[in-house]
Amino acid sequence: MITRKIISTHGSLRQLFWGIATTVILMISGTSGAFSTAVNSAAKNFSPEFEKAIAVIKKYEGLHRNKGSLIGYGHKVIAGDKYKVGANLTEAQADKLLREDLKKLCAKYRSFGKDSLLLSALAYNCGIGVVAKSSVYKNLLAGNRDIKKSYLSHNRARGKVLSQLSKRRQEEFETLYIP
């Protein structure tokens, strides 16, 4: 019982930390300096919804350093990339790469209109192959936007439900789904 309470408190502290960290980053990006210039120049032409998607992805991915084929904020290095496996990107480079990746995914799912960003966020984490086979994608193709249950079901890794993925899907859905 005590262990659960500690874990629960730890999870709440983690959420509080990320909320404060996101606020600080947004405050810093409004000030002058090299970091804010890089963030502001990268964020110039993006909608507020796109910026929300970026913030959620950054929150749950974290900045990968020396993680093999994952670099930046979860970019998977493939043949032909300008970055190599294990590259340590600066925060500005990682932000730029994340924006480029998400922009490409949004273009891919553009035909889904207001649901394109939600599909893009899912594809960024799971991959476009998983999304193409998903009930979320199939329902949206059929014109059915009642997708909450199927979207939230993308919370497994190697067959096990992961609480962090459940939290991520919930936050993505609440933040990016437009009724």
Salt bridges, closest charged atoms under 4 A:
GLU51 OE2 - ARG99 NH1 2.73
GLU61 OE1 - HIS64 NE2 3.14
GLU61 OE2 - ARG168 NH1 2.94
ASP81 OD2 - HIS75 NE2 2.71
ASP95 OD1 - LYS58 NZ 2.45
ASP95 OD2 - ARG99 NE 2.74
ASP101 OD2 - HIS75 ND1 2.50
ASP115 OD1 - ARG145 NH2 2.80
GLU171 OE1 - LYS59 NZ 2.78
GLU172 OE2 - ARG168 NE 3.06
GLU172 OE1 - ARG169 NH1 2.93
